[in-house]
Amino acid sequence: MSINTVPHIHQVMLGQNPTQIIVGFGTNAQGNTWWKFIDLHTGLTGYTYSNMNGTDYYSNADGSKYFNTNQGIELYTAPTGETSVLSTS
């Protein structure tokens, strides 16, 4: 896994209020791109993966997870462990 540090803090904007800062990024052994972020409201860390096969995965700072197959199916797992299947088609 390659690890990079961000030369400057990149703020993810939601309207005019920054919600996250990206503190690292890289490419893992499978060729998937990842970003490590810190939630500015909670101080917790999360990860985002943009996968080579076109799928997206988010491991959120609050413990929730999100997976998008980009083929019409989305999965959301709440911090409590309950998983919801969402259709995007």
Backbone bond lengths (Angstrom), bond angles and torsions (degrees), N, CA, C in turn:
res aa  C-N    CA-C-N  psi(-1)  N-CA   C-N-CA  omega(-1)  CA-C   N-CA-C  phi
1 M - - - 1.435 - - 1.518 107.53 -
2 S 1.323 116.69 130.23 1.458 118.75 174.82 1.519 109.11 -91.10
3 I 1.294 115.78 142.28 1.460 120.81 -179.44 1.516 108.52 -123.59
4 N 1.306 115.83 131.85 1.453 121.55 178.13 1.516 109.23 -122.54
5 T 1.294 116.17 148.60 1.456 119.62 171.35 1.513 107.56 -102.78
6 V 1.285 115.57 147.79 1.452 121.08 -178.21 1.521 107.75 -82.82
7 P 1.350 118.74 125.44 1.459 120.09 -177.38 1.523 113.19 -65.26
8 H 1.280 117.04 -22.47 1.464 121.59 175.05 1.517 107.06 -142.75
9 I 1.285 117.47 158.40 1.463 120.76 -179.53 1.518 108.66 -75.38
10 H 1.322 116.07 124.05 1.460 121.96 177.10 1.517 108.07 -98.04
11 Q 1.304 117.02 124.10 1.452 120.55 -179.86 1.518 109.82 -100.37
12 V 1.325 115.72 129.48 1.454 121.82 175.00 1.519 106.32 -84.82
13 M 1.304 116.84 121.43 1.458 120.64 -172.28 1.524 111.35 -97.38
14 L 1.300 115.71 138.76 1.455 123.51 171.25 1.516 104.48 -125.70
15 G 1.329 116.74 101.28 1.458 119.84 -169.93 1.519 107.63 66.63
16 Q 1.308 117.52 -128.10 1.452 121.23 178.05 1.526 112.48 -102.07
17 N 1.335 117.64 2.30 1.458 120.91 -175.68 1.519 110.70 -107.38
18 P 1.340 118.55 117.93 1.466 119.08 176.26 1.522 110.13 -66.62
19 T 1.323 116.97 136.29 1.461 121.53 -178.72 1.521 112.48 -111.06
20 Q 1.331 117.20 -22.85 1.462 121.44 -176.55 1.517 109.27 -145.80
21 I 1.325 115.74 155.57 1.455 120.01 167.46 1.524 107.43 -122.20
22 I 1.317 116.12 138.51 1.456 121.94 178.13 1.524 107.06 -90.42
23 V 1.326 116.20 123.71 1.459 120.58 -174.68 1.529 113.29 -113.08
24 G 1.323 117.46 -2.88 1.451 121.00 177.32 1.514 110.78 -171.44
25 F 1.319 116.10 159.00 1.460 121.05 177.27 1.514 108.33 -158.06
26 G 1.310 116.42 163.58 1.452 119.67 178.76 1.512 111.79 178.42
27 T 1.310 115.26 -167.74 1.459 123.15 178.22 1.519 107.61 -129.63
28 N 1.340 116.78 129.68 1.465 119.14 -179.54 1.531 110.65 -85.62
29 A 1.325 117.16 -179.99 1.464 122.66 -175.53 1.523 112.83 -61.01
30 Q 1.340 117.41 -25.86 1.462 121.62 179.48 1.527 112.08 -84.70
31 G 1.326 117.91 -2.55 1.459 121.48 -179.82 1.513 114.16 88.11
32 N 1.326 117.35 8.49 1.463 121.64 179.79 1.530 110.06 -84.25
33 T 1.316 116.40 138.10 1.458 122.03 178.97 1.518 109.65 -85.54
34 W 1.333 117.58 138.57 1.458 121.09 178.79 1.521 110.45 -134.20
35 W 1.323 114.91 154.95 1.461 123.52 175.36 1.520 108.00 -132.33
36 K 1.314 117.29 137.20 1.463 122.64 174.02 1.523 107.21 -104.16
37 F 1.329 116.27 132.07 1.462 119.17 -179.03 1.516 111.25 -132.86
38 I 1.324 115.17 159.10 1.458 122.61 174.38 1.520 107.80 -117.05
39 D 1.317 116.02 128.65 1.460 122.11 176.42 1.527 108.04 -74.59
40 L 1.330 116.94 122.51 1.461 120.86 -176.71 1.519 113.30 -69.59
41 H 1.329 117.34 -22.60 1.464 120.13 -178.33 1.524 112.15 -83.41
42 T 1.343 117.05 -34.27 1.467 120.53 -175.33 1.526 113.71 -110.58
43 G 1.338 116.57 -20.87 1.458 120.43 -175.55 1.519 113.47 79.80
44 L 1.339 117.59 2.26 1.463 121.99 -179.09 1.524 110.94 -82.12
45 T 1.329 116.28 156.48 1.458 122.99 -178.07 1.522 110.77 -102.85
46 G 1.334 116.76 143.77 1.455 122.39 175.59 1.518 110.33 -140.58
47 Y 1.324 115.93 173.10 1.460 122.25 -179.34 1.521 110.22 -134.36
48 T 1.325 115.73 148.96 1.457 123.12 173.39 1.528 107.40 -125.35
49 Y 1.329 116.57 134.54 1.461 121.86 177.43 1.522 109.57 -121.44
50 S 1.313 116.36 130.86 1.456 122.98 171.43 1.527 105.22 -110.87
51 N 1.329 115.90 107.65 1.455 121.44 -169.12 1.524 113.36 -88.43
52 M 1.321 115.45 151.97 1.464 122.68 -179.33 1.524 112.22 -59.51
53 N 1.332 117.87 -28.92 1.459 120.93 -177.75 1.527 113.02 -85.02
54 G 1.333 117.14 8.14 1.463 120.89 177.03 1.512 114.64 91.75
55 T 1.334 117.77 -2.71 1.458 120.26 178.57 1.529 110.21 -88.04
56 D 1.322 115.61 161.80 1.460 122.09 177.49 1.521 108.92 -127.41
57 Y 1.325 117.08 142.31 1.458 122.16 179.61 1.521 108.78 -136.43
58 Y 1.321 115.63 135.97 1.461 121.46 178.75 1.520 108.71 -126.87
59 S 1.308 116.60 128.74 1.460 122.83 171.29 1.522 104.81 -110.85
60 N 1.315 115.89 101.70 1.455 121.24 -169.52 1.519 113.24 -82.62
61 A 1.314 114.83 156.74 1.457 121.86 -177.50 1.525 112.24 -60.11
62 D 1.334 117.77 -27.50 1.470 120.57 -178.34 1.532 113.02 -84.52
63 G 1.331 117.04 2.54 1.459 121.07 -179.60 1.519 113.99 95.35
64 S 1.318 117.46 -7.49 1.461 120.41 178.12 1.530 109.73 -79.66
65 K 1.337 115.19 162.15 1.458 121.53 179.54 1.520 109.04 -134.87
66 Y 1.324 115.95 149.22 1.455 122.10 179.96 1.519 108.01 -138.61
67 F 1.343 116.68 134.28 1.458 121.80 177.88 1.516 108.58 -132.79
68 N 1.325 117.21 129.50 1.458 123.00 178.60 1.522 107.86 -118.80
69 T 1.339 116.24 118.63 1.463 120.75 179.62 1.522 111.79 -75.65
70 N 1.338 116.88 -14.60 1.462 123.18 -173.76 1.526 111.49 58.57
71 Q 1.348 115.88 23.54 1.459 122.35 174.24 1.522 109.78 -129.95
72 G 1.334 116.19 27.45 1.454 120.44 175.87 1.512 115.96 98.62
73 I 1.320 118.27 0.74 1.466 121.03 -179.25 1.529 109.38 -123.81
74 E 1.323 115.36 133.55 1.457 121.79 172.74 1.521 108.13 -125.32
75 L 1.310 117.13 140.58 1.461 122.39 176.14 1.519 108.29 -118.48
76 Y 1.326 116.74 132.73 1.460 121.88 176.27 1.522 108.15 -124.50
77 T 1.316 116.75 126.58 1.460 121.63 175.86 1.519 108.13 -113.25
78 A 1.320 115.20 119.60 1.466 121.54 -179.52 1.527 109.95 -71.65
79 P 1.334 117.24 161.37 1.467 119.87 176.54 1.531 112.88 -55.88
80 T 1.332 117.07 -24.26 1.468 121.81 179.09 1.523 112.54 -78.44
81 G 1.352 118.02 -11.34 1.454 122.08 179.42 1.513 114.63 102.32
82 E 1.333 117.99 -8.99 1.471 120.78 178.35 1.523 109.44 -72.50
83 T 1.345 116.19 132.60 1.457 121.24 179.95 1.515 110.27 -108.87
84 S 1.325 115.66 134.04 1.462 122.76 176.27 1.514 108.28 -114.14
85 V 1.332 116.45 138.52 1.456 122.12 175.29 1.516 107.15 -102.19
86 L 1.319 115.51 124.23 1.454 121.54 -179.46 1.514 108.61 -115.14
87 S 1.309 117.24 143.69 1.456 121.79 176.63 1.511 108.52 -104.52
88 T 1.327 116.62 134.48 1.459 120.77 178.68 1.519 111.93 -103.06
89 S 1.341 116.68 2.49 1.471 118.59 -178.17 1.506 111.54 -101.35
